[in-house]
C-alpha cells in the first residue's frame, strides 16, 4: 500500500512540474486573423528551458522565430516584410489542452487580431 501511495505521489508531482513548464516542441498549425485578414501557417518550435526558436512557414515565406514559454504563457515573434516594408509579427498566447490561443500584433502598422494553434497532423 505504501508503494502504491508513493508511486501516485511521485506521478502527481511529475504532472505538476510538467504543467509548470510545458513543452511545445514540434510543428503547430497556426490560424491568425489580423484586421479581418485570415491566414494559415505552420510553425516549428524547438525549446530549450524557457526559450523558443524555430520558424514559421506560409505562402509568404519561411521566417525564423524567437520566443519563450513561461508556465502556460507562450510568446514568439518573427521579422517579415509587407510591400518592401520590414515588420515584426508578435504572438502572445496561453497553452491549454494542447491548444494555444491569444493575440497577434504588427506594431509597425498598429494592427492586431487573434490566433489559435494546434499540433499539426502527422504526415
ZADOMI-440534 format. One record per residue: residue number from 0; residue in three letters; x, y, z of N, C-alpha, C, O in turn. Coordinates in nm, 3 decimals. Each point is the difference from the previous one (the first is absolute). Layout:
BEGIN
+------+------+---------+---------+---------+---------+---------+---------+---------+---------+---------+---------+---------+---------+
| resi | resn |     n_x |     n_y |     n_z |    ca_x |    ca_y |    ca_z |     c_x |     c_y |     c_z |     o_x |     o_y |     o_z |
+------+------+---------+---------+---------+---------+---------+---------+---------+---------+---------+---------+---------+---------+
|  NUM |  Ala |       X |       Y |       Z |       X |       Y |       Z |       X |       Y |       Z |       X |       Y |       Z |
...
+------+------+---------+---------+---------+---------+---------+---------+---------+---------+---------+---------+---------+---------+
***
This chain:
BEGIN
+------+------+---------+---------+---------+---------+---------+---------+---------+---------+---------+---------+---------+---------+
| resi | resn |     n_x |     n_y |     n_z |    ca_x |    ca_y |    ca_z |     c_x |     c_y |     c_z |     o_x |     o_y |     o_z |
+------+------+---------+---------+---------+---------+---------+---------+---------+---------+---------+---------+---------+---------+
|    0 |  Unk |   0.083 |  -0.119 |   0.000 |  -0.083 |   0.119 |   0.000 |   0.087 |   0.126 |   0.000 |  -0.029 |   0.096 |  -0.071 |
|    1 |  Unk |   0.137 |  -0.097 |   0.152 |   0.090 |   0.115 |   0.003 |   0.062 |   0.023 |  -0.137 |   0.017 |   0.115 |  -0.042 |
|    2 |  Unk |   0.018 |  -0.223 |  -0.027 |   0.062 |   0.011 |  -0.132 |  -0.098 |   0.064 |  -0.099 |   0.040 |   0.087 |  -0.078 |
|    3 |  Unk |  -0.165 |  -0.128 |   0.081 |  -0.101 |   0.058 |  -0.089 |  -0.019 |   0.148 |   0.029 |  -0.004 |   0.082 |  -0.091 |
|    4 |  Unk |  -0.007 |  -0.047 |   0.218 |  -0.015 |   0.140 |   0.039 |   0.119 |   0.083 |  -0.045 |  -0.017 |   0.109 |  -0.053 |
|    5 |  Unk |   0.138 |  -0.161 |   0.074 |   0.122 |   0.071 |  -0.039 |   0.005 |   0.018 |  -0.152 |   0.038 |   0.106 |  -0.050 |
|    6 |  Unk |  -0.077 |  -0.209 |  -0.024 |  -0.002 |   0.008 |  -0.147 |  -0.098 |   0.107 |  -0.048 |   0.032 |   0.077 |  -0.090 |
|    7 |  Unk |  -0.150 |  -0.072 |   0.151 |  -0.099 |   0.101 |  -0.037 |   0.048 |   0.140 |   0.035 |  -0.022 |   0.095 |  -0.076 |
|    8 |  Unk |   0.089 |  -0.082 |   0.189 |   0.053 |   0.129 |   0.041 |   0.107 |   0.049 |  -0.097 |   0.001 |   0.118 |  -0.037 |
|    9 |  Unk |   0.088 |  -0.206 |  -0.005 |   0.106 |   0.036 |  -0.095 |  -0.062 |   0.036 |  -0.136 |   0.042 |   0.098 |  -0.062 |
|   10 |  Unk |  -0.139 |  -0.175 |   0.017 |  -0.065 |   0.029 |  -0.128 |  -0.071 |   0.135 |   0.004 |   0.007 |   0.076 |  -0.097 |
|   11 |  Unk |  -0.074 |  -0.045 |   0.207 |  -0.068 |   0.129 |   0.014 |   0.100 |   0.115 |  -0.002 |  -0.025 |   0.103 |  -0.063 |
|   12 |  Unk |   0.137 |  -0.119 |   0.131 |   0.103 |   0.104 |   0.002 |   0.057 |   0.020 |  -0.139 |   0.026 |   0.114 |  -0.040 |
|   13 |  Unk |  -0.006 |  -0.221 |  -0.035 |   0.052 |   0.011 |  -0.137 |  -0.096 |   0.076 |  -0.090 |   0.042 |   0.080 |  -0.083 |
|   14 |  Unk |  -0.172 |  -0.104 |   0.100 |  -0.099 |   0.074 |  -0.079 |   0.000 |   0.148 |   0.035 |  -0.012 |   0.084 |  -0.090 |
|   15 |  Unk |   0.026 |  -0.051 |   0.217 |   0.005 |   0.141 |   0.040 |   0.121 |   0.069 |  -0.059 |  -0.010 |   0.114 |  -0.046 |
|   16 |  Unk |   0.125 |  -0.180 |   0.048 |   0.122 |   0.058 |  -0.058 |  -0.018 |   0.017 |  -0.150 |   0.037 |   0.104 |  -0.055 |
|   17 |  Unk |  -0.095 |  -0.203 |  -0.012 |  -0.020 |   0.009 |  -0.145 |  -0.094 |   0.115 |  -0.034 |   0.024 |   0.070 |  -0.098 |
|   18 |  Unk |  -0.129 |  -0.047 |   0.178 |  -0.093 |   0.109 |  -0.025 |   0.065 |   0.135 |   0.025 |  -0.041 |   0.100 |  -0.060 |
|   19 |  Unk |   0.141 |  -0.095 |   0.146 |   0.070 |   0.124 |   0.031 |   0.083 |   0.052 |  -0.117 |   0.015 |   0.121 |  -0.016 |
|   20 |  Unk |   0.037 |  -0.211 |  -0.066 |   0.083 |   0.039 |  -0.114 |  -0.029 |  -0.094 |  -0.116 |   0.083 |  -0.085 |  -0.033 |
|   21 |  Unk |  -0.200 |   0.101 |  -0.032 |  -0.039 |  -0.093 |  -0.106 |   0.091 |   0.013 |  -0.122 |   0.058 |   0.105 |  -0.026 |
|   22 |  Unk |  -0.048 |  -0.212 |  -0.046 |   0.079 |  -0.001 |  -0.123 |  -0.093 |   0.015 |  -0.120 |  -0.106 |  -0.062 |  -0.005 |
|   23 |  Unk |   0.147 |   0.142 |  -0.091 |  -0.078 |   0.013 |  -0.123 |   0.084 |  -0.041 |  -0.120 |  -0.026 |   0.043 |  -0.113 |
|   24 |  Unk |   0.127 |  -0.124 |   0.137 |   0.092 |  -0.044 |  -0.105 |  -0.078 |  -0.069 |  -0.111 |  -0.087 |  -0.083 |   0.025 |
|   25 |  Unk |   0.120 |   0.118 |  -0.149 |  -0.061 |  -0.064 |  -0.116 |  -0.069 |   0.100 |  -0.090 |   0.018 |   0.121 |   0.012 |
|   26 |  Unk |  -0.099 |  -0.175 |  -0.105 |  -0.070 |   0.083 |  -0.099 |  -0.140 |   0.031 |   0.047 |  -0.073 |  -0.087 |   0.049 |
|   27 |  Unk |   0.036 |   0.213 |  -0.064 |  -0.133 |   0.047 |   0.038 |  -0.065 |   0.071 |  -0.118 |   0.065 |   0.080 |  -0.068 |
|   28 |  Unk |  -0.192 |  -0.109 |   0.044 |  -0.080 |   0.069 |  -0.101 |  -0.056 |   0.125 |   0.066 |  -0.071 |  -0.010 |   0.101 |
|   29 |  Unk |   0.102 |   0.127 |  -0.156 |  -0.041 |   0.128 |   0.059 |  -0.097 |   0.071 |  -0.094 |   0.031 |   0.020 |  -0.117 |
|   30 |  Unk |  -0.146 |   0.018 |   0.169 |  -0.098 |   0.080 |  -0.074 |  -0.005 |   0.137 |   0.065 |  -0.027 |   0.012 |   0.119 |
|   31 |  Unk |   0.054 |   0.092 |  -0.198 |  -0.002 |   0.138 |   0.051 |  -0.102 |   0.082 |  -0.076 |  -0.025 |  -0.022 |  -0.118 |
|   32 |  Unk |  -0.033 |   0.118 |   0.188 |  -0.089 |   0.096 |  -0.061 |   0.045 |   0.139 |   0.045 |  -0.013 |   0.037 |   0.116 |
|   33 |  Unk |   0.068 |   0.040 |  -0.212 |   0.051 |   0.133 |   0.030 |  -0.078 |   0.100 |  -0.084 |   0.004 |  -0.004 |  -0.123 |
|   34 |  Unk |  -0.073 |   0.094 |   0.190 |  -0.081 |   0.103 |  -0.068 |  -0.090 |  -0.061 |  -0.107 |  -0.012 |   0.055 |  -0.110 |
|   35 |  Unk |  -0.052 |  -0.167 |   0.142 |  -0.093 |  -0.063 |  -0.093 |   0.064 |  -0.086 |  -0.106 |  -0.071 |  -0.059 |  -0.082 |
|   36 |  Unk |   0.203 |   0.049 |   0.079 |   0.070 |  -0.084 |  -0.097 |   0.044 |  -0.129 |   0.068 |   0.079 |   0.003 |   0.094 |
|   37 |  Unk |  -0.130 |  -0.117 |  -0.142 |   0.034 |  -0.130 |   0.057 |   0.116 |  -0.061 |  -0.077 |   0.008 |   0.013 |  -0.122 |
|   38 |  Unk |   0.081 |  -0.080 |   0.194 |   0.104 |  -0.076 |  -0.067 |   0.046 |  -0.116 |   0.086 |  -0.015 |   0.001 |   0.122 |
|   39 |  Unk |   0.071 |  -0.101 |  -0.190 |   0.046 |  -0.123 |   0.063 |   0.151 |  -0.011 |  -0.017 |   0.056 |   0.045 |  -0.100 |
|   40 |  Unk |   0.009 |  -0.106 |   0.199 |   0.141 |  -0.031 |  -0.012 |   0.032 |  -0.118 |   0.092 |  -0.080 |  -0.036 |   0.086 |
|   41 |  Unk |   0.196 |  -0.021 |  -0.105 |   0.049 |  -0.106 |   0.087 |   0.125 |   0.051 |   0.068 |   0.096 |   0.039 |  -0.067 |
|   42 |  Unk |  -0.098 |  -0.040 |   0.200 |   0.117 |   0.041 |   0.078 |   0.063 |  -0.124 |   0.060 |  -0.069 |  -0.086 |   0.057 |
|   43 |  Unk |   0.200 |   0.077 |  -0.069 |   0.075 |  -0.110 |   0.059 |   0.079 |   0.056 |   0.117 |   0.085 |   0.087 |  -0.018 |
|   44 |  Unk |  -0.115 |  -0.137 |   0.137 |   0.062 |   0.051 |   0.122 |   0.104 |  -0.096 |   0.055 |  -0.021 |  -0.121 |   0.004 |
|   45 |  Unk |   0.134 |   0.177 |   0.036 |   0.100 |  -0.070 |   0.081 |   0.003 |   0.074 |   0.133 |  -0.017 |   0.122 |   0.004 |
|   46 |  Unk |   0.038 |  -0.195 |   0.104 |  -0.003 |   0.062 |   0.132 |   0.119 |  -0.044 |   0.082 |   0.030 |  -0.119 |   0.008 |
|   47 |  Unk |   0.039 |   0.215 |   0.051 |   0.107 |  -0.028 |   0.095 |  -0.031 |   0.080 |   0.125 |   0.002 |   0.123 |  -0.003 |
|   48 |  Unk |  -0.031 |  -0.193 |   0.111 |  -0.049 |   0.063 |   0.123 |  -0.125 |   0.081 |  -0.035 |  -0.099 |  -0.058 |  -0.046 |
|   49 |  Unk |   0.102 |   0.189 |   0.066 |  -0.117 |   0.083 |  -0.033 |   0.010 |   0.065 |  -0.137 |  -0.097 |   0.059 |  -0.047 |
|   50 |  Unk |   0.213 |  -0.069 |  -0.019 |   0.022 |   0.069 |  -0.128 |  -0.054 |  -0.081 |  -0.118 |   0.018 |  -0.122 |  -0.006 |
|   51 |  Unk |  -0.083 |   0.191 |  -0.086 |  -0.049 |  -0.060 |  -0.124 |   0.084 |   0.048 |  -0.118 |   0.047 |   0.113 |  -0.002 |
|   52 |  Unk |  -0.030 |  -0.202 |  -0.094 |   0.059 |   0.037 |  -0.128 |  -0.072 |  -0.084 |  -0.105 |  -0.081 |  -0.086 |   0.035 |
|   53 |  Unk |   0.110 |   0.111 |  -0.160 |  -0.063 |  -0.076 |  -0.107 |  -0.035 |   0.089 |  -0.116 |   0.068 |   0.100 |  -0.027 |
|   54 |  Unk |  -0.177 |  -0.135 |  -0.044 |  -0.043 |   0.081 |  -0.112 |  -0.149 |  -0.017 |  -0.025 |  -0.062 |  -0.097 |   0.045 |
|   55 |  Unk |   0.007 |   0.193 |  -0.117 |  -0.139 |  -0.004 |  -0.045 |   0.002 |   0.007 |  -0.152 |   0.068 |   0.084 |  -0.058 |
|   56 |  Unk |  -0.144 |  -0.172 |  -0.006 |  -0.005 |  -0.007 |  -0.146 |  -0.143 |   0.018 |  -0.049 |  -0.094 |  -0.059 |   0.053 |
|   57 |  Unk |   0.081 |   0.143 |  -0.156 |  -0.130 |   0.022 |  -0.064 |   0.026 |   0.025 |  -0.148 |   0.113 |  -0.011 |  -0.047 |
|   58 |  Unk |  -0.219 |   0.046 |  -0.026 |   0.019 |   0.032 |  -0.141 |   0.078 |   0.130 |  -0.018 |   0.039 |   0.033 |  -0.112 |
|   59 |  Unk |  -0.015 |   0.040 |   0.220 |   0.078 |   0.125 |  -0.005 |   0.148 |  -0.024 |   0.025 |   0.081 |   0.092 |  -0.012 |
|   60 |  Unk |  -0.044 |  -0.216 |   0.046 |   0.140 |  -0.033 |   0.025 |   0.018 |  -0.070 |   0.133 |  -0.097 |  -0.034 |   0.068 |
|   61 |  Unk |   0.225 |   0.012 |  -0.032 |   0.036 |  -0.063 |   0.126 |   0.081 |   0.100 |   0.081 |   0.094 |   0.060 |  -0.051 |
|   62 |  Unk |  -0.132 |  -0.042 |   0.177 |   0.061 |   0.102 |   0.084 |   0.046 |  -0.060 |   0.132 |  -0.074 |  -0.073 |   0.065 |
|   63 |  Unk |   0.197 |   0.104 |  -0.026 |   0.053 |  -0.046 |   0.128 |  -0.072 |   0.069 |   0.115 |  -0.031 |   0.119 |  -0.008 |
|   64 |  Unk |   0.006 |  -0.194 |   0.114 |  -0.071 |   0.056 |   0.115 |   0.085 |  -0.010 |   0.126 |   0.090 |  -0.083 |   0.010 |
|   65 |  Unk |  -0.122 |   0.169 |   0.085 |   0.053 |  -0.009 |   0.135 |  -0.117 |   0.019 |   0.095 |  -0.099 |   0.065 |  -0.034 |
|   66 |  Unk |   0.110 |  -0.121 |   0.154 |  -0.109 |   0.014 |   0.094 |   0.032 |  -0.062 |   0.133 |   0.116 |  -0.028 |   0.032 |
|   67 |  Unk |  -0.222 |   0.007 |   0.047 |   0.016 |  -0.055 |   0.135 |  -0.126 |  -0.072 |   0.044 |  -0.110 |   0.029 |  -0.047 |
|   68 |  Unk |   0.130 |  -0.123 |   0.138 |  -0.109 |  -0.068 |   0.069 |   0.020 |   0.026 |   0.148 |   0.106 |  -0.028 |   0.056 |
|   69 |  Unk |  -0.209 |   0.083 |   0.008 |   0.008 |   0.027 |   0.143 |  -0.129 |  -0.051 |   0.063 |  -0.104 |   0.066 |  -0.006 |
|   70 |  Unk |   0.111 |  -0.183 |   0.068 |  -0.122 |  -0.065 |   0.047 |  -0.084 |  -0.038 |  -0.120 |   0.049 |  -0.068 |  -0.090 |
|   71 |  Unk |  -0.175 |   0.113 |   0.087 |  -0.084 |  -0.028 |  -0.117 |  -0.005 |   0.119 |  -0.097 |  -0.078 |  -0.002 |  -0.095 |
|   72 |  Unk |   0.158 |   0.104 |   0.119 |   0.008 |   0.116 |  -0.091 |   0.105 |  -0.026 |  -0.107 |   0.113 |  -0.041 |   0.030 |
|   73 |  Unk |  -0.150 |   0.066 |  -0.155 |   0.090 |  -0.023 |  -0.114 |   0.007 |   0.128 |  -0.081 |  -0.103 |   0.058 |  -0.036 |
|   74 |  Unk |   0.225 |  -0.013 |   0.005 |   0.019 |   0.117 |  -0.086 |   0.103 |  -0.034 |  -0.106 |   0.096 |  -0.072 |   0.026 |
|   75 |  Unk |  -0.116 |   0.126 |  -0.146 |   0.102 |  -0.009 |  -0.103 |  -0.020 |   0.114 |  -0.099 |  -0.107 |   0.060 |  -0.006 |
|   76 |  Unk |   0.211 |  -0.033 |  -0.070 |  -0.008 |   0.104 |  -0.102 |   0.095 |  -0.036 |  -0.114 |   0.093 |  -0.078 |   0.016 |
|   77 |  Unk |  -0.120 |   0.138 |  -0.131 |   0.089 |  -0.015 |  -0.114 |  -0.003 |   0.128 |  -0.082 |  -0.096 |   0.077 |   0.006 |
|   78 |  Unk |   0.202 |  -0.056 |  -0.081 |   0.012 |   0.116 |  -0.089 |  -0.042 |  -0.041 |  -0.140 |   0.030 |  -0.110 |  -0.045 |
|   79 |  Unk |  -0.101 |   0.199 |  -0.022 |  -0.048 |  -0.024 |  -0.135 |   0.002 |   0.133 |  -0.075 |   0.067 |   0.094 |   0.042 |
|   80 |  Unk |  -0.140 |  -0.088 |  -0.150 |  -0.017 |   0.128 |  -0.071 |  -0.131 |  -0.001 |  -0.075 |  -0.053 |  -0.106 |  -0.035 |
|   81 |  Unk |   0.002 |   0.225 |   0.011 |  -0.123 |   0.017 |  -0.077 |   0.023 |   0.113 |  -0.097 |   0.027 |   0.113 |   0.041 |
|   82 |  Unk |  -0.039 |  -0.141 |  -0.171 |   0.026 |   0.099 |  -0.105 |   0.134 |   0.070 |   0.020 |   0.011 |   0.121 |  -0.017 |
|   83 |  Unk |   0.090 |  -0.199 |   0.053 |   0.135 |   0.055 |   0.017 |   0.027 |   0.065 |   0.134 |   0.113 |   0.040 |   0.027 |
|   84 |  Unk |  -0.216 |  -0.029 |   0.058 |   0.019 |   0.062 |   0.131 |   0.022 |  -0.108 |   0.106 |  -0.082 |  -0.090 |   0.014 |
|   85 |  Unk |   0.193 |   0.100 |   0.063 |   0.022 |  -0.101 |   0.104 |  -0.104 |   0.011 |   0.111 |  -0.047 |   0.109 |   0.034 |
|   86 |  Unk |   0.013 |  -0.224 |   0.022 |  -0.097 |  -0.002 |   0.109 |   0.030 |  -0.116 |   0.094 |   0.074 |  -0.093 |  -0.035 |
|   87 |  Unk |  -0.132 |   0.100 |   0.153 |   0.013 |  -0.103 |   0.101 |  -0.140 |  -0.052 |   0.032 |  -0.093 |   0.078 |   0.019 |
|   88 |  Unk |   0.080 |  -0.210 |  -0.011 |  -0.128 |  -0.061 |   0.036 |   0.019 |  -0.064 |   0.138 |   0.084 |  -0.088 |   0.018 |
|   89 |  Unk |  -0.163 |   0.134 |   0.080 |   0.011 |  -0.044 |   0.139 |  -0.120 |  -0.085 |   0.039 |  -0.114 |   0.039 |  -0.025 |
|   90 |  Unk |   0.141 |  -0.154 |   0.086 |  -0.105 |  -0.090 |   0.050 |   0.011 |  -0.011 |   0.151 |   0.110 |  -0.014 |   0.054 |
|   91 |  Unk |  -0.224 |   0.022 |   0.014 |  -0.005 |  -0.012 |   0.146 |  -0.123 |  -0.083 |   0.033 |  -0.112 |   0.043 |  -0.024 |
|   92 |  Unk |   0.134 |  -0.164 |   0.080 |  -0.113 |  -0.087 |   0.023 |   0.012 |  -0.085 |   0.125 |   0.097 |   0.008 |   0.075 |
|   93 |  Unk |  -0.198 |  -0.091 |  -0.057 |  -0.009 |  -0.090 |   0.114 |  -0.017 |  -0.143 |  -0.051 |  -0.085 |  -0.027 |  -0.086 |
|   94 |  Unk |   0.166 |  -0.063 |   0.139 |  -0.008 |  -0.141 |  -0.035 |  -0.094 |  -0.070 |   0.097 |   0.021 |   0.004 |   0.121 |
|   95 |  Unk |  -0.123 |  -0.069 |  -0.176 |  -0.094 |  -0.078 |   0.082 |  -0.057 |  -0.112 |  -0.086 |  -0.044 |   0.024 |  -0.113 |
|   96 |  Unk |   0.044 |  -0.144 |   0.166 |  -0.061 |  -0.114 |  -0.069 |   0.055 |  -0.017 |  -0.142 |  -0.077 |  -0.017 |  -0.095 |
|   97 |  Unk |   0.210 |   0.021 |   0.080 |   0.068 |  -0.019 |  -0.129 |  -0.045 |   0.101 |  -0.105 |  -0.006 |  -0.033 |  -0.119 |
|   98 |  Unk |  -0.025 |   0.155 |   0.162 |  -0.037 |   0.107 |  -0.092 |   0.056 |   0.131 |   0.055 |   0.000 |   0.022 |   0.121 |
|   99 |  Unk |   0.046 |   0.064 |  -0.210 |   0.046 |   0.132 |   0.040 |  -0.096 |   0.101 |  -0.061 |  -0.027 |  -0.004 |  -0.120 |
|  100 |  Unk |  -0.024 |   0.095 |   0.201 |  -0.086 |   0.107 |  -0.050 |   0.048 |   0.132 |   0.058 |   0.052 |   0.005 |   0.111 |
|  101 |  Unk |  -0.071 |   0.102 |  -0.187 |   0.041 |   0.129 |   0.050 |  -0.008 |   0.110 |  -0.103 |  -0.083 |  -0.004 |  -0.091 |
|  102 |  Unk |   0.171 |   0.103 |   0.107 |  -0.001 |   0.119 |  -0.084 |   0.125 |   0.007 |  -0.087 |   0.108 |  -0.046 |   0.039 |
|  103 |  Unk |  -0.125 |   0.105 |  -0.156 |   0.112 |   0.023 |  -0.092 |  -0.001 |   0.148 |  -0.034 |  -0.106 |   0.060 |  -0.015 |
|  104 |  Unk |   0.225 |   0.000 |   0.003 |   0.007 |   0.142 |  -0.032 |   0.114 |   0.028 |  -0.097 |   0.099 |  -0.073 |  -0.006 |
|  105 |  Unk |  -0.116 |   0.179 |  -0.070 |   0.102 |   0.051 |  -0.092 |   0.018 |   0.148 |   0.034 |  -0.073 |   0.085 |  -0.052 |
|  106 |  Unk |   0.170 |  -0.054 |   0.140 |   0.013 |   0.137 |   0.050 |   0.025 |   0.105 |  -0.108 |  -0.048 |   0.113 |   0.012 |
|  107 |  Unk |   0.121 |  -0.147 |  -0.117 |   0.031 |   0.098 |  -0.104 |  -0.125 |   0.054 |  -0.069 |   0.001 |   0.112 |  -0.051 |
|  108 |  Unk |  -0.108 |  -0.192 |   0.048 |  -0.124 |   0.042 |  -0.063 |  -0.111 |   0.027 |   0.102 |  -0.114 |   0.032 |  -0.037 |
|  109 |  Unk |   0.147 |  -0.046 |   0.166 |  -0.098 |   0.020 |   0.108 |  -0.126 |  -0.084 |  -0.022 |  -0.112 |   0.048 |   0.018 |
|  110 |  Unk |   0.133 |  -0.175 |  -0.057 |  -0.113 |  -0.091 |  -0.021 |   0.021 |  -0.125 |   0.085 |   0.111 |  -0.031 |   0.043 |
|  111 |  Unk |  -0.220 |  -0.038 |  -0.022 |   0.007 |  -0.123 |   0.077 |  -0.120 |  -0.086 |  -0.024 |  -0.087 |   0.032 |  -0.081 |
|  112 |  Unk |   0.083 |  -0.141 |   0.152 |  -0.110 |  -0.093 |  -0.012 |   0.019 |  -0.114 |   0.096 |   0.060 |   0.014 |   0.107 |
|  113 |  Unk |  -0.112 |  -0.130 |  -0.148 |   0.014 |  -0.116 |   0.087 |   0.051 |  -0.119 |  -0.079 |   0.003 |   0.002 |  -0.123 |
|  114 |  Unk |   0.038 |  -0.106 |   0.197 |   0.051 |  -0.120 |  -0.065 |  -0.035 |  -0.121 |   0.086 |  -0.029 |   0.011 |   0.119 |
|  115 |  Unk |   0.033 |  -0.126 |  -0.185 |  -0.009 |  -0.128 |   0.070 |   0.098 |  -0.095 |  -0.067 |   0.024 |   0.008 |  -0.121 |
|  116 |  Unk |   0.032 |  -0.097 |   0.201 |   0.098 |  -0.096 |  -0.052 |  -0.024 |  -0.136 |   0.062 |  -0.037 |  -0.010 |   0.117 |
|  117 |  Unk |   0.057 |  -0.093 |  -0.196 |  -0.013 |  -0.138 |   0.047 |   0.112 |  -0.081 |  -0.065 |   0.048 |   0.036 |  -0.107 |
|  118 |  Unk |  -0.007 |  -0.144 |   0.172 |   0.103 |  -0.083 |  -0.061 |  -0.039 |  -0.039 |  -0.143 |  -0.114 |  -0.039 |  -0.025 |
|  119 |  Unk |   0.209 |   0.050 |  -0.067 |  -0.027 |  -0.033 |  -0.140 |  -0.017 |  -0.150 |  -0.014 |   0.070 |  -0.077 |   0.067 |
|  120 |  Unk |  -0.162 |   0.033 |  -0.153 |  -0.018 |  -0.143 |  -0.019 |   0.127 |  -0.063 |  -0.057 |   0.070 |   0.061 |  -0.080 |
|  121 |  Unk |  -0.040 |  -0.184 |   0.124 |   0.116 |  -0.072 |  -0.052 |  -0.025 |  -0.035 |  -0.146 |  -0.112 |  -0.033 |  -0.040 |
|  122 |  Unk |   0.218 |   0.041 |  -0.038 |  -0.013 |  -0.032 |  -0.144 |   0.073 |  -0.126 |  -0.032 |   0.001 |  -0.043 |  -0.115 |
+------+------+---------+---------+---------+---------+---------+---------+---------+---------+---------+---------+---------+---------+
***
